[in-house]
Amino acid sequence: MQKSLAKNSIYNIIYTVVNILFPFVTSIYVSRILLPVGVGKVSSAQNIASYFVTIAALGLPSYGVREFAKVRENEHEKNKIFTELLLLNVISTTLAVGGFFILVFANAAFSGEWALYGACGLAVFFNYLNIDWMYKGLEEYGYITGRSLLIKGLSLGALFLFVKTRQDYVLYALISSLATGGNYIFNVIHAKKFVRIEFSGIHLKKHIKPVLFIACIIFLSSIYNKIDVTMLNMMATDESVGYYAYALKTVNMVLTMANAVTAALLPRLSFYYENDRGGFYRLLDKGFQILCFMTLPLAVGMTLVASQTVEFLYGEAFGPAALTIQLMCPLILIKGFGDLFCYQLVYSTKSEKIILPAAASASVINIITNSALIPPLLQNGAVIASVFSELATNTIQFIYMKKKVRFSINGKALAEGLLSTVIMAACVCLLMQINLPNMVGLMVEVACGAIVYVAVNLMMKNAFMIEILEKVKVKLLHRA
């Protein structure tokens, strides 16, 4: 039975808000306890572990969602594919756990921080239980949201309870890994409601080639996404890693908000591409409208209030991260639109082959520009390198997909987004001239900017806004 896309979008918005609020609260607290050095140490260790998490995942987070979306109405096929992918996950995770252990615990360079790397390495081990792809393929966004609320609440309580001094950075890393593990444990317990393990008739071989191909793509992509922190750790200081990590966390909070609705589209796009091309193109256009409405004001707004945001969230010790955030804001647009046209569109149409040359090109660009820019510019050099590499990979994929899928860009939605963003930005800039106290000024600027933006879109009769208002009106009338 097909899930309601509207309900899934609402659940995903709630899930997204939680994912924004949780790092928002933890960042405010942790930044003042651990300071840039402690934050940098944890970020460096998590960065190393993340390479092995990517190996352990083996491309299943993308491949599994697509394959499950296709067979979710067939009980036998659903159980069979669950068993096959679960076995592949066990094999890949075992290899990743072994690799991480050899790198860290047999390497004298990590001897001073074995406890920290061990805590971060738990995230690799917990991948044995990672079946998130099943829930997303079945569009169980209600469960995903409820589970996330519970785990994040528990981990936040543990953070306040145990992380008290600068020396508690290992405990902070441990709590972060246990939060990941908690999600996966709930997944396994809850899975019997939807699937069961079925060994009869399974064929692992048919999955190996596409899964390994996607794994190579994701690993290459992870290089240009993760290499910034790795190279900063080698070529700069823990403080630079801390500034970069919190700038990235701030921008990712905004980016997550921008992709709140479109993130729920991949299973439906995969289903429509196989069964209803008209529905596929309508849904793709809807995703573009949403992105025009959300990413443009968020990117510009974050650029304008970056300094106030850093002071409010992290304190004066993280002041240098403000410029880093401003340089990183183009990623809100590049990754926002790229998520739809260069991730969801690519995977839903089985066009993964284009990602390999695109990711390889981006990785080369990223490593070269990092090598040139990190020594003189530190974390800001890493950001510039990241923007260039992300733009490169998305441009290559977009050009390819434009030829294959033949979708059209909604010029009206783009023009409305640009015009309303310019008017909003002018309003915020005027308010900034008043020089209100930092927290008050930030709240006034954000609130007034949002009101002006919504008002301008209402006057222009923005299609996405009108549709949302009509749905709310219908709901209210139905309840009345």
Secondary structure, 3 states (H helix, E strand, C coil): CCCCHHHHHHHHHHHHHHHHHHHHHHHHHHHHHHHHHHHHHHHHHHHHHHHHHHHHHCCHHHHHHHHHHHHCCCHHHHHHHHHHHHHHHHHHHHHHHHHHHHHHHCCHHHHHHHHHHHHHHHHHHHHHHCCHHHHHHCCCHHHHHHHHHHHHHHHHHHHHHHCCCHHHHHHHHHHHHHHHHHHHHHHHHHHCCCCCCCCCCCCCHHHHHHHHHHHHHHHHHHHHHHHHHHHHHHHCCHHHHHHHHHHHHHHHHHHHHHCCCHHHCHHHHHHHHHHCHHHHHHHHHHHHHHHHHHHHHHHHHHHHCHHHHHHHHHCHHHCCHHHHHHHHCHHHHHHHHHHHHHHHHHHHCCCHHHHHHHHHHHHHHHHHHHHHHHHHHCHHHHHHHHHHHHHHHHHHHHHHHHHHHCCCCCHHHHHHHHHHHHHHHHHHHHHHCCCCCHHHHHHHHHHHHHHHHHHHHHHCCCHHHHHHHHHHHHHHHHHC
